[in-house]
Amino acid sequence: MAAIDLGIAGRTALVCGASKGLGRACADALAQAGVTVTIVARGATALEAAAREISAATGSTVHPVAADVTTADGRAAVLAACPSPDILVTNAGGPPPGDFRDWDEAAWHAALGANMVTPIMLIRATVDGMAQRGFGRIINITSAAVKAPIDVLGLSNGARTGLTGFVAGLARQVARDGVTINNLLPGPFETDRLRTTVEAAAKREGVDTDALMDRRRGANPTRRFGRPEEFGVMCAFIASAHAGYMTGQNILLDGGSYPGTL
C-alpha cells in the first residue's frame, strides 16, 4: 500500500516548543511530510540538536531559532526567521501546579501571557498572510484540562480555556479563506511535563513517583500513557491538505480518560 500523501510537501511551518516533547513530535511529523520547518525553543543546545536529528531522519530543511516566544522580542526574532508560515503550531510550557490561594497577580499574568496571549500574538502576525495565500493551518497545543479541568492546574485551566474561546470566534471568520484553526488537547503523554506534574502530586501524597506513574498508567483505559509520535502524526494530519473542512475544533487525545459523551 502506498504511503498517504498529506499534500503539504514544500509548505513551511513554524513550530513552538519544539526541542522536545509534543512540540518536537509535531516538528518530526511535519518534516516527514516534506514540510520545511522552523523550530523554536529557549534552549539553543537542545534545539540545535533536535534540528540536526530531524533533518537527518527526514531529509527536510529544519531551521532552529532559539528564542522565548512569550516575550515580544522573542516573537520578533522568530517571525523574522519565518515571517510567512503556511502552518503554525503554538505551544508553550504549562504553568506550575498548585493551590490558587498561593498564586498572586503576577503568577496569573505569567500564565495568561504564555498560554493565551502568546498564541494570539503569533496568530495575529501570521493569519492574514495565510488568508491572502488561500491556505493556512493553525494548531494550538492546549490541554485535556480544557475539557475536564484539573484542580491543581488552575493557572493552565484558565489560560488555555481563554485561548479556546478566542479561537472559537476567529476560526469561523477565516475559514472561507482556506485557513483552519484547531486545538489539540493532550491528555497524559510520556513527556517531561507529565513527570513534573506527577512528581509534585507524589510529594503531596507522600508516595513514590514511579509508583504513582504506574498507578496513573493503569487508570487510563489504554493502560498506558500516550506516545509523543502519536500526537505528532495527528498534528500533521490536521495541518494537511485533507483537513480543510475541520476548523474551530478541540481534538482530545487522552486514551479515553475523559468520560463524557461529547
PyRosetta script that sets phi, psi and omega in degrees:
from pyrosetta import init, pose_from_sequence

init()
pose = pose_from_sequence("MAAIDLGIAGRTALVCGASKGLGRACADALAQAGVTVTIVARGATALEAAAREISAATGSTVHPVAADVTTADGRAAVLAACPSPDILVTNAGGPPPGDFRDWDEAAWHAALGANMVTPIMLIRATVDGMAQRGFGRIINITSAAVKAPIDVLGLSNGARTGLTGFVAGLARQVARDGVTINNLLPGPFETDRLRTTVEAAAKREGVDTDALMDRRRGANPTRRFGRPEEFGVMCAFIASAHAGYMTGQNILLDGGSYPGTL")
pose.set_psi(1, 133.6)
pose.set_omega(1, -179.7)
pose.set_phi(2, -70.7)
pose.set_psi(2, 150.2)
pose.set_omega(2, 176.7)
pose.set_phi(3, -67.1)
pose.set_psi(3, 147.6)
pose.set_omega(3, 177.9)
pose.set_phi(4, -75.3)
pose.set_psi(4, 128.6)
pose.set_omega(4, 177.3)
pose.set_phi(5, -88.6)
pose.set_psi(5, 117.1)
pose.set_omega(5, -179.3)
pose.set_phi(6, -75.5)
pose.set_psi(6, -9.4)
pose.set_omega(6, 174.9)
pose.set_phi(7, 74.7)
pose.set_psi(7, 21.0)
pose.set_omega(7, -179.1)
pose.set_phi(8, -124.2)
pose.set_psi(8, 10.8)
pose.set_omega(8, 175.9)
pose.set_phi(9, -58.4)
pose.set_psi(9, 134.1)
pose.set_omega(9, -178.2)
pose.set_phi(10, 90.4)
pose.set_psi(10, -10.0)
pose.set_omega(10, 175.6)
pose.set_phi(11, -75.7)
pose.set_psi(11, 169.0)
pose.set_omega(11, 177.8)
pose.set_phi(12, -117.5)
pose.set_psi(12, 145.4)
pose.set_omega(12, -179.3)
pose.set_phi(13, -134.9)
pose.set_psi(13, 146.7)
pose.set_omega(13, 172.1)
pose.set_phi(14, -116.7)
pose.set_psi(14, 118.4)
pose.set_omega(14, -175.7)
pose.set_phi(15, -121.1)
pose.set_psi(15, 121.0)
pose.set_omega(15, -178.4)
pose.set_phi(16, -91.8)
pose.set_psi(16, 155.2)
pose.set_omega(16, 179.5)
pose.set_phi(17, 57.4)
pose.set_psi(17, 44.6)
pose.set_omega(17, -165.6)
pose.set_phi(18, -107.3)
pose.set_psi(18, 12.7)
pose.set_omega(18, 178.8)
pose.set_phi(19, -79.3)
pose.set_psi(19, -19.1)
pose.set_omega(19, -179.0)
pose.set_phi(20, -161.6)
pose.set_psi(20, 176.7)
pose.set_omega(20, 172.7)
pose.set_phi(21, 64.4)
pose.set_psi(21, -145.7)
pose.set_omega(21, -173.8)
pose.set_phi(22, -69.9)
pose.set_psi(22, -34.8)
pose.set_omega(22, 176.5)
pose.set_phi(23, -63.3)
pose.set_psi(23, -42.3)
pose.set_omega(23, 177.1)
pose.set_phi(24, -62.1)
pose.set_psi(24, -41.5)
pose.set_omega(24, 179.9)
pose.set_phi(25, -62.2)
pose.set_psi(25, -38.3)
pose.set_omega(25, 177.5)
pose.set_phi(26, -65.6)
pose.set_psi(26, -43.7)
pose.set_omega(26, 178.6)
pose.set_phi(27, -62.0)
pose.set_psi(27, -42.3)
pose.set_omega(27, 177.4)
pose.set_phi(28, -56.2)
pose.set_psi(28, -49.4)
pose.set_omega(28, -174.8)
pose.set_phi(29, -68.8)
pose.set_psi(29, -39.1)
pose.set_omega(29, 178.3)
pose.set_phi(30, -66.3)
pose.set_psi(30, -42.0)
pose.set_omega(30, 177.5)
pose.set_phi(31, -62.9)
pose.set_psi(31, -38.2)
pose.set_omega(31, 177.8)
pose.set_phi(32, -61.6)
pose.set_psi(32, -29.6)
pose.set_omega(32, 179.2)
pose.set_phi(33, -83.5)
pose.set_psi(33, 3.7)
pose.set_omega(33, 176.5)
pose.set_phi(34, 91.5)
pose.set_psi(34, 15.2)
pose.set_omega(34, -179.7)
pose.set_phi(35, -86.5)
pose.set_psi(35, 140.3)
pose.set_omega(35, 170.2)
pose.set_phi(36, -80.7)
pose.set_psi(36, 122.8)
pose.set_omega(36, -168.8)
pose.set_phi(37, -117.7)
pose.set_psi(37, 131.6)
pose.set_omega(37, 167.4)
pose.set_phi(38, -101.6)
pose.set_psi(38, 120.1)
pose.set_omega(38, -178.3)
pose.set_phi(39, -108.3)
pose.set_psi(39, 143.1)
pose.set_omega(39, -173.3)
pose.set_phi(40, -129.3)
pose.set_psi(40, 138.9)
pose.set_omega(40, 170.5)
pose.set_phi(41, -166.0)
pose.set_psi(41, 169.2)
pose.set_omega(41, -177.7)
pose.set_phi(42, -80.2)
pose.set_psi(42, -35.1)
pose.set_omega(42, -175.9)
pose.set_phi(43, -85.7)
pose.set_psi(43, 111.7)
pose.set_omega(43, -173.7)
pose.set_phi(44, -65.4)
pose.set_psi(44, -40.7)
pose.set_omega(44, -175.0)
pose.set_phi(45, -63.2)
pose.set_psi(45, -51.2)
pose.set_omega(45, 179.9)
pose.set_phi(46, -65.2)
pose.set_psi(46, -36.8)
pose.set_omega(46, -178.5)
pose.set_phi(47, -66.5)
pose.set_psi(47, -44.5)
pose.set_omega(47, -179.5)
pose.set_phi(48, -66.6)
pose.set_psi(48, -35.7)
pose.set_omega(48, 175.8)
pose.set_phi(49, -64.6)
pose.set_psi(49, -42.0)
pose.set_omega(49, 178.1)
pose.set_phi(50, -61.6)
pose.set_psi(50, -42.0)
pose.set_omega(50, -179.8)
pose.set_phi(51, -60.8)
pose.set_psi(51, -44.4)
pose.set_omega(51, 179.4)
pose.set_phi(52, -63.2)
pose.set_psi(52, -44.1)
pose.set_omega(52, -177.6)
pose.set_phi(53, -65.8)
pose.set_psi(53, -43.5)
pose.set_omega(53, -179.5)
pose.set_phi(54, -65.0)
pose.set_psi(54, -43.9)
pose.set_omega(54, -179.3)
pose.set_phi(55, -63.4)
pose.set_psi(55, -42.8)
pose.set_omega(55, -179.8)
pose.set_phi(56, -64.8)
pose.set_psi(56, -35.8)
pose.set_omega(56, -176.6)
pose.set_phi(57, -78.8)
pose.set_psi(57, -27.9)
pose.set_omega(57, -171.9)
pose.set_phi(58, -115.9)
pose.set_psi(58, -21.4)
pose.set_omega(58, -175.6)
pose.set_phi(59, 81.1)
pose.set_psi(59, -0.5)
pose.set_omega(59, 179.0)
pose.set_phi(60, -84.8)
pose.set_psi(60, 157.9)
pose.set_omega(60, 176.4)
pose.set_phi(61, -80.6)
pose.set_psi(61, 130.5)
pose.set_omega(61, -178.8)
pose.set_phi(62, -129.3)
pose.set_psi(62, 122.9)
pose.set_omega(62, -179.7)
pose.set_phi(63, -107.3)
pose.set_psi(63, 118.1)
pose.set_omega(63, 176.4)
pose.set_phi(64, -89.0)
pose.set_psi(64, 137.2)
pose.set_omega(64, 175.3)
pose.set_phi(65, -131.0)
pose.set_psi(65, 109.5)
pose.set_omega(65, 179.3)
pose.set_phi(66, -82.6)
pose.set_psi(66, 111.7)
pose.set_omega(66, -177.8)
pose.set_phi(67, -162.0)
pose.set_psi(67, 158.1)
pose.set_omega(67, 176.0)
pose.set_phi(68, -100.4)
pose.set_psi(68, 102.2)
pose.set_omega(68, -174.9)
pose.set_phi(69, -71.7)
pose.set_psi(69, -7.2)
pose.set_omega(69, 176.7)
pose.set_phi(70, -80.1)
pose.set_psi(70, -3.1)
pose.set_omega(70, 176.6)
pose.set_phi(71, -112.6)
pose.set_psi(71, 154.0)
pose.set_omega(71, 178.9)
pose.set_phi(72, -62.5)
pose.set_psi(72, -40.9)
pose.set_omega(72, 179.1)
pose.set_phi(73, -65.3)
pose.set_psi(73, -39.7)
pose.set_omega(73, 178.2)
pose.set_phi(74, -63.4)
pose.set_psi(74, -44.1)
pose.set_omega(74, 178.8)
pose.set_phi(75, -64.4)
pose.set_psi(75, -37.8)
pose.set_omega(75, 178.6)
pose.set_phi(76, -62.1)
pose.set_psi(76, -41.4)
pose.set_omega(76, 179.5)
pose.set_phi(77, -64.9)
pose.set_psi(77, -42.2)
pose.set_omega(77, -179.8)
pose.set_phi(78, -64.7)
pose.set_psi(78, -45.3)
pose.set_omega(78, -177.5)
pose.set_phi(79, -73.1)
pose.set_psi(79, -23.9)
pose.set_omega(79, 172.9)
pose.set_phi(80, -68.0)
pose.set_psi(80, -35.4)
pose.set_omega(80, 179.5)
pose.set_phi(81, -78.4)
pose.set_psi(81, -30.9)
pose.set_omega(81, -177.7)
pose.set_phi(82, -141.5)
pose.set_psi(82, 76.5)
pose.set_omega(82, -171.5)
pose.set_phi(83, -76.3)
pose.set_psi(83, -21.8)
pose.set_omega(83, -173.5)
pose.set_phi(84, -134.6)
pose.set_psi(84, 62.1)
pose.set_omega(84, -179.7)
pose.set_phi(85, -70.1)
pose.set_psi(85, 146.6)
pose.set_omega(85, 171.4)
pose.set_phi(86, -82.8)
pose.set_psi(86, -26.0)
pose.set_omega(86, -177.1)
pose.set_phi(87, -130.4)
pose.set_psi(87, 129.3)
pose.set_omega(87, 177.1)
pose.set_phi(88, -122.4)
pose.set_psi(88, 125.1)
pose.set_omega(88, 174.9)
pose.set_phi(89, -116.1)
pose.set_psi(89, 108.8)
pose.set_omega(89, 179.1)
pose.set_phi(90, -90.4)
pose.set_psi(90, 143.9)
pose.set_omega(90, -174.3)
pose.set_phi(91, -168.1)
pose.set_psi(91, 130.1)
pose.set_omega(91, 175.0)
pose.set_phi(92, -144.5)
pose.set_psi(92, 148.1)
pose.set_omega(92, 179.2)
pose.set_phi(93, -57.6)
pose.set_psi(93, 138.3)
pose.set_omega(93, -178.7)
pose.set_phi(94, -71.1)
pose.set_psi(94, 154.2)
pose.set_omega(94, 177.4)
pose.set_phi(95, -69.6)
pose.set_psi(95, 164.3)
pose.set_omega(95, -174.9)
pose.set_phi(96, -70.0)
pose.set_psi(96, 153.3)
pose.set_omega(96, 174.0)
pose.set_phi(97, -74.1)
pose.set_psi(97, 166.8)
pose.set_omega(97, 176.4)
pose.set_phi(98, 157.3)
pose.set_psi(98, -165.3)
pose.set_omega(98, 179.9)
pose.set_phi(99, -101.6)
pose.set_psi(99, 129.7)
pose.set_omega(99, -175.4)
pose.set_phi(100, -59.2)
pose.set_psi(100, -23.0)
pose.set_omega(100, 179.0)
pose.set_phi(101, -66.3)
pose.set_psi(101, -19.6)
pose.set_omega(101, -178.8)
pose.set_phi(102, -93.6)
pose.set_psi(102, -4.3)
pose.set_omega(102, -176.3)
pose.set_phi(103, -97.4)
pose.set_psi(103, 121.1)
pose.set_omega(103, 177.3)
pose.set_phi(104, -87.9)
pose.set_psi(104, -176.8)
pose.set_omega(104, -177.0)
pose.set_phi(105, -61.6)
pose.set_psi(105, -35.9)
pose.set_omega(105, 179.8)
pose.set_phi(106, -63.4)
pose.set_psi(106, -37.6)
pose.set_omega(106, 178.8)
pose.set_phi(107, -63.7)
pose.set_psi(107, -39.7)
pose.set_omega(107, 178.1)
pose.set_phi(108, -67.2)
pose.set_psi(108, -41.7)
pose.set_omega(108, 178.5)
pose.set_phi(109, -62.7)
pose.set_psi(109, -39.2)
pose.set_omega(109, 179.2)
pose.set_phi(110, -64.4)
pose.set_psi(110, -43.7)
pose.set_omega(110, -179.7)
pose.set_phi(111, -65.4)
pose.set_psi(111, -45.7)
pose.set_omega(111, 179.2)
pose.set_phi(112, -65.0)
pose.set_psi(112, -38.2)
pose.set_omega(112, 179.6)
pose.set_phi(113, -62.8)
pose.set_psi(113, -44.4)
pose.set_omega(113, -176.0)
pose.set_phi(114, -76.1)
pose.set_psi(114, -41.8)
pose.set_omega(114, -168.1)
pose.set_phi(115, -106.9)
pose.set_psi(115, -2.8)
pose.set_omega(115, 175.3)
pose.set_phi(116, -128.5)
pose.set_psi(116, -56.9)
pose.set_omega(116, -174.6)
pose.set_phi(117, -68.3)
pose.set_psi(117, -43.1)
pose.set_omega(117, -179.1)
pose.set_phi(118, -58.6)
pose.set_psi(118, -50.3)
pose.set_omega(118, 176.2)
pose.set_phi(119, -58.1)
pose.set_psi(119, -40.1)
pose.set_omega(119, -179.7)
pose.set_phi(120, -63.3)
pose.set_psi(120, -41.0)
pose.set_omega(120, 179.5)
pose.set_phi(121, -65.6)
pose.set_psi(121, -38.4)
pose.set_omega(121, 177.4)
pose.set_phi(122, -68.3)
pose.set_psi(122, -39.1)
pose.set_omega(122, 176.2)
pose.set_phi(123, -63.5)
pose.set_psi(123, -45.6)
pose.set_omega(123, 179.9)
pose.set_phi(124, -56.0)
pose.set_psi(124, -37.9)
pose.set_omega(124, -176.6)
pose.set_phi(125, -78.0)
pose.set_psi(125, -17.4)
pose.set_omega(125, -171.3)
pose.set_phi(126, -122.2)
pose.set_psi(126, -22.5)
pose.set_omega(126, -169.3)
pose.set_phi(127, -68.0)
pose.set_psi(127, -36.0)
pose.set_omega(127, -178.5)
pose.set_phi(128, -67.8)
pose.set_psi(128, -37.5)
pose.set_omega(128, 175.6)
pose.set_phi(129, -63.0)
pose.set_psi(129, -40.8)
pose.set_omega(129, 175.9)
pose.set_phi(130, -59.5)
pose.set_psi(130, -45.9)
pose.set_omega(130, -178.8)
pose.set_phi(131, -62.9)
pose.set_psi(131, -40.0)
pose.set_omega(131, 179.3)
pose.set_phi(132, -65.2)
pose.set_psi(132, -33.8)
pose.set_omega(132, 179.7)
pose.set_phi(133, -84.6)
pose.set_psi(133, -11.5)
pose.set_omega(133, 176.2)
pose.set_phi(134, 83.0)
pose.set_psi(134, 12.5)
pose.set_omega(134, 177.3)
pose.set_phi(135, -154.7)
pose.set_psi(135, 134.5)
pose.set_omega(135, 174.6)
pose.set_phi(136, -166.8)
pose.set_psi(136, 145.6)
pose.set_omega(136, 176.4)
pose.set_phi(137, -133.5)
pose.set_psi(137, 118.1)
pose.set_omega(137, 176.0)
pose.set_phi(138, -115.0)
pose.set_psi(138, 124.9)
pose.set_omega(138, -177.7)
pose.set_phi(139, -127.7)
pose.set_psi(139, 119.5)
pose.set_omega(139, 178.7)
pose.set_phi(140, -102.6)
pose.set_psi(140, 124.0)
pose.set_omega(140, 173.6)
pose.set_phi(141, -83.6)
pose.set_psi(141, 111.2)
pose.set_omega(141, -178.7)
pose.set_phi(142, -110.5)
pose.set_psi(142, -113.4)
pose.set_omega(142, -177.3)
pose.set_phi(143, -166.4)
pose.set_psi(143, 150.7)
pose.set_omega(143, 172.9)
pose.set_phi(144, -60.8)
pose.set_psi(144, -18.9)
pose.set_omega(144, 178.9)
pose.set_phi(145, -64.8)
pose.set_psi(145, -16.4)
pose.set_omega(145, 174.2)
pose.set_phi(146, -65.3)
pose.set_psi(146, -35.3)
pose.set_omega(146, 178.4)
pose.set_phi(147, -85.4)
pose.set_psi(147, -40.6)
pose.set_omega(147, -176.4)
pose.set_phi(148, -136.5)
pose.set_psi(148, 89.4)
pose.set_omega(148, -175.3)
pose.set_phi(149, -53.5)
pose.set_psi(149, 141.9)
pose.set_omega(149, 178.9)
pose.set_phi(150, -105.7)
pose.set_psi(150, 124.4)
pose.set_omega(150, -168.4)
pose.set_phi(151, -57.5)
pose.set_psi(151, -36.3)
pose.set_omega(151, -177.5)
pose.set_phi(152, -85.2)
pose.set_psi(152, -0.5)
pose.set_omega(152, 179.9)
pose.set_phi(153, -113.5)
pose.set_psi(153, 43.4)
pose.set_omega(153, -176.8)
pose.set_phi(154, -59.3)
pose.set_psi(154, -38.3)
pose.set_omega(154, 178.2)
pose.set_phi(155, -61.5)
pose.set_psi(155, -44.5)
pose.set_omega(155, 178.9)
pose.set_phi(156, -68.4)
pose.set_psi(156, -43.8)
pose.set_omega(156, 178.3)
pose.set_phi(157, -52.5)
pose.set_psi(157, -49.3)
pose.set_omega(157, -175.7)
pose.set_phi(158, -68.3)
pose.set_psi(158, -49.6)
pose.set_omega(158, -175.5)
pose.set_phi(159, -65.5)
pose.set_psi(159, -44.8)
pose.set_omega(159, -175.9)
pose.set_phi(160, -73.0)
pose.set_psi(160, -32.0)
pose.set_omega(160, 176.0)
pose.set_phi(161, -69.0)
pose.set_psi(161, -34.6)
pose.set_omega(161, 174.8)
pose.set_phi(162, -61.5)
pose.set_psi(162, -44.4)
pose.set_omega(162, 177.0)
pose.set_phi(163, -61.5)
pose.set_psi(163, -40.2)
pose.set_omega(163, -179.4)
pose.set_phi(164, -60.4)
pose.set_psi(164, -42.4)
pose.set_omega(164, 178.3)
pose.set_phi(165, -64.6)
pose.set_psi(165, -40.2)
pose.set_omega(165, 177.7)
pose.set_phi(166, -62.4)
pose.set_psi(166, -47.7)
pose.set_omega(166, -178.2)
pose.set_phi(167, -60.8)
pose.set_psi(167, -37.1)
pose.set_omega(167, -177.7)
pose.set_phi(168, -58.1)
pose.set_psi(168, -37.4)
pose.set_omega(168, 178.9)
pose.set_phi(169, -77.9)
pose.set_psi(169, -46.1)
pose.set_omega(169, -176.2)
pose.set_phi(170, -66.1)
pose.set_psi(170, -37.7)
pose.set_omega(170, -176.1)
pose.set_phi(171, -55.8)
pose.set_psi(171, -37.0)
pose.set_omega(171, -178.6)
pose.set_phi(172, -74.5)
pose.set_psi(172, -21.1)
pose.set_omega(172, -179.2)
pose.set_phi(173, -78.6)
pose.set_psi(173, -32.4)
pose.set_omega(173, -172.5)
pose.set_phi(174, -106.5)
pose.set_psi(174, -1.1)
pose.set_omega(174, -178.3)
pose.set_phi(175, -59.4)
pose.set_psi(175, -36.1)
pose.set_omega(175, -178.6)
pose.set_phi(176, -64.1)
pose.set_psi(176, -19.4)
pose.set_omega(176, -178.3)
pose.set_phi(177, -96.0)
pose.set_psi(177, 11.4)
pose.set_omega(177, 178.6)
pose.set_phi(178, 82.5)
pose.set_psi(178, 15.7)
pose.set_omega(178, -179.2)
pose.set_phi(179, -108.9)
pose.set_psi(179, 127.3)
pose.set_omega(179, 175.7)
pose.set_phi(180, -112.8)
pose.set_psi(180, 147.4)
pose.set_omega(180, 176.4)
pose.set_phi(181, -131.9)
pose.set_psi(181, 119.6)
pose.set_omega(181, -179.2)
pose.set_phi(182, -135.7)
pose.set_psi(182, 160.8)
pose.set_omega(182, 178.3)
pose.set_phi(183, -116.7)
pose.set_psi(183, 135.4)
pose.set_omega(183, 174.3)
pose.set_phi(184, -103.6)
pose.set_psi(184, 124.5)
pose.set_omega(184, -174.3)
pose.set_phi(185, -109.6)
pose.set_psi(185, 96.0)
pose.set_omega(185, 179.7)
pose.set_phi(186, -77.1)
pose.set_psi(186, 137.5)
pose.set_omega(186, 166.8)
pose.set_phi(187, -89.0)
pose.set_psi(187, -141.6)
pose.set_omega(187, -177.2)
pose.set_phi(188, -78.4)
pose.set_psi(188, 109.3)
pose.set_omega(188, 175.1)
pose.set_phi(189, -115.2)
pose.set_psi(189, 153.7)
pose.set_omega(189, -179.5)
pose.set_phi(190, -72.5)
pose.set_psi(190, 84.8)
pose.set_omega(190, -179.3)
pose.set_phi(191, -134.7)
pose.set_psi(191, 167.7)
pose.set_omega(191, 176.2)
pose.set_phi(192, -62.3)
pose.set_psi(192, -35.4)
pose.set_omega(192, 179.9)
pose.set_phi(193, -61.3)
pose.set_psi(193, -43.4)
pose.set_omega(193, 178.7)
pose.set_phi(194, -62.7)
pose.set_psi(194, -44.5)
pose.set_omega(194, -179.6)
pose.set_phi(195, -59.3)
pose.set_psi(195, -42.2)
pose.set_omega(195, -179.9)
pose.set_phi(196, -63.2)
pose.set_psi(196, -42.6)
pose.set_omega(196, 179.8)
pose.set_phi(197, -64.5)
pose.set_psi(197, -42.0)
pose.set_omega(197, -179.4)
pose.set_phi(198, -69.6)
pose.set_psi(198, -37.2)
pose.set_omega(198, 177.3)
pose.set_phi(199, -59.6)
pose.set_psi(199, -42.1)
pose.set_omega(199, 179.0)
pose.set_phi(200, -64.8)
pose.set_psi(200, -40.6)
pose.set_omega(200, 178.9)
pose.set_phi(201, -66.8)
pose.set_psi(201, -40.0)
pose.set_omega(201, 179.9)
pose.set_phi(202, -63.7)
pose.set_psi(202, -38.5)
pose.set_omega(202, 178.4)
pose.set_phi(203, -64.1)
pose.set_psi(203, -42.2)
pose.set_omega(203, 179.3)
pose.set_phi(204, -64.2)
pose.set_psi(204, -38.6)
pose.set_omega(204, -176.1)
pose.set_phi(205, -86.6)
pose.set_psi(205, -10.9)
pose.set_omega(205, -178.0)
pose.set_phi(206, 69.5)
pose.set_psi(206, 37.3)
pose.set_omega(206, -179.8)
pose.set_phi(207, -124.0)
pose.set_psi(207, 169.1)
pose.set_omega(207, 179.2)
pose.set_phi(208, -73.9)
pose.set_psi(208, 136.8)
pose.set_omega(208, -177.4)
pose.set_phi(209, -61.3)
pose.set_psi(209, -46.4)
pose.set_omega(209, -178.7)
pose.set_phi(210, -63.3)
pose.set_psi(210, -37.2)
pose.set_omega(210, 178.7)
pose.set_phi(211, -64.9)
pose.set_psi(211, -39.4)
pose.set_omega(211, 178.6)
pose.set_phi(212, -69.9)
pose.set_psi(212, -36.6)
pose.set_omega(212, 175.1)
pose.set_phi(213, -59.3)
pose.set_psi(213, -45.6)
pose.set_omega(213, 179.5)
pose.set_phi(214, -63.0)
pose.set_psi(214, -39.9)
pose.set_omega(214, 179.6)
pose.set_phi(215, -63.2)
pose.set_psi(215, -41.2)
pose.set_omega(215, -178.4)
pose.set_phi(216, -72.0)
pose.set_psi(216, -35.2)
pose.set_omega(216, 173.3)
pose.set_phi(217, -58.9)
pose.set_psi(217, -46.5)
pose.set_omega(217, -178.1)
pose.set_phi(218, -65.3)
pose.set_psi(218, -24.0)
pose.set_omega(218, -179.3)
pose.set_phi(219, -80.2)
pose.set_psi(219, -17.9)
pose.set_omega(219, 178.7)
pose.set_phi(220, -76.0)
pose.set_psi(220, 141.2)
pose.set_omega(220, 178.9)
pose.set_phi(221, -54.4)
pose.set_psi(221, -28.3)
pose.set_omega(221, 178.9)
pose.set_phi(222, -85.3)
pose.set_psi(222, -8.6)
pose.set_omega(222, -176.3)
pose.set_phi(223, 62.3)
pose.set_psi(223, 30.9)
pose.set_omega(223, 176.9)
pose.set_phi(224, -159.7)
pose.set_psi(224, 172.1)
pose.set_omega(224, 169.4)
pose.set_phi(225, -92.9)
pose.set_psi(225, 161.9)
pose.set_omega(225, 178.2)
pose.set_phi(226, -71.8)
pose.set_psi(226, 152.3)
pose.set_omega(226, 174.8)
pose.set_phi(227, -95.1)
pose.set_psi(227, 133.3)
pose.set_omega(227, -178.0)
pose.set_phi(228, -52.1)
pose.set_psi(228, -35.5)
pose.set_omega(228, -178.6)
pose.set_phi(229, -64.7)
pose.set_psi(229, -28.7)
pose.set_omega(229, 175.4)
pose.set_phi(230, -64.2)
pose.set_psi(230, -40.7)
pose.set_omega(230, 178.1)
pose.set_phi(231, -65.5)
pose.set_psi(231, -44.1)
pose.set_omega(231, -178.8)
pose.set_phi(232, -60.8)
pose.set_psi(232, -41.1)
pose.set_omega(232, 179.9)
pose.set_phi(233, -64.6)
pose.set_psi(233, -38.8)
pose.set_omega(233, 176.9)
pose.set_phi(234, -63.7)
pose.set_psi(234, -41.0)
pose.set_omega(234, 176.8)
pose.set_phi(235, -59.1)
pose.set_psi(235, -45.3)
pose.set_omega(235, -179.2)
pose.set_phi(236, -63.1)
pose.set_psi(236, -37.8)
pose.set_omega(236, 177.9)
pose.set_phi(237, -65.1)
pose.set_psi(237, -44.5)
pose.set_omega(237, -179.9)
pose.set_phi(238, -63.2)
pose.set_psi(238, -29.5)
pose.set_omega(238, 177.6)
pose.set_phi(239, -80.8)
pose.set_psi(239, -8.0)
pose.set_omega(239, -170.3)
pose.set_phi(240, -77.4)
pose.set_psi(240, 169.3)
pose.set_omega(240, 176.5)
pose.set_phi(241, -69.0)
pose.set_psi(241, -15.0)
pose.set_omega(241, -176.5)
pose.set_phi(242, -88.7)
pose.set_psi(242, -4.7)
pose.set_omega(242, -173.6)
pose.set_phi(243, -109.7)
pose.set_psi(243, 24.3)
pose.set_omega(243, -176.1)
pose.set_phi(244, -70.7)
pose.set_psi(244, -10.7)
pose.set_omega(244, -179.0)
pose.set_phi(245, -102.2)
pose.set_psi(245, 8.2)
pose.set_omega(245, 178.8)
pose.set_phi(246, -115.6)
pose.set_psi(246, 114.5)
pose.set_omega(246, 178.4)
pose.set_phi(247, -150.8)
pose.set_psi(247, 154.3)
pose.set_omega(247, -179.3)
pose.set_phi(248, 70.0)
pose.set_psi(248, 23.0)
pose.set_omega(248, -173.8)
pose.set_phi(249, -105.9)
pose.set_psi(249, 155.1)
pose.set_omega(249, 174.2)
pose.set_phi(250, -114.0)
pose.set_psi(250, 104.8)
pose.set_omega(250, -173.6)
pose.set_phi(251, -96.8)
pose.set_psi(251, 114.6)
pose.set_omega(251, -174.1)
pose.set_phi(252, -93.1)
pose.set_psi(252, 125.4)
pose.set_omega(252, 174.9)
pose.set_phi(253, -121.5)
pose.set_psi(253, 96.3)
pose.set_omega(253, -173.9)
pose.set_phi(254, -140.8)
pose.set_psi(254, 13.0)
pose.set_omega(254, 179.9)
pose.set_phi(255, 69.8)
pose.set_psi(255, 14.6)
pose.set_omega(255, 179.5)
pose.set_phi(256, 91.5)
pose.set_psi(256, 10.5)
pose.set_omega(256, -177.8)
pose.set_phi(257, -61.3)
pose.set_psi(257, -41.6)
pose.set_omega(257, -178.9)
pose.set_phi(258, -69.0)
pose.set_psi(258, 123.7)
pose.set_omega(258, -171.4)
pose.set_phi(259, -89.8)
pose.set_psi(259, 1.1)
pose.set_omega(259, -174.6)
pose.set_phi(260, -76.5)
pose.set_psi(260, 159.7)
pose.set_omega(260, 175.5)
pose.set_phi(261, -75.9)
pose.set_psi(261, -37.3)
pose.set_omega(261, -177.8)
pose.set_phi(262, -115.0)
pose.dump_pdb("model.pdb")
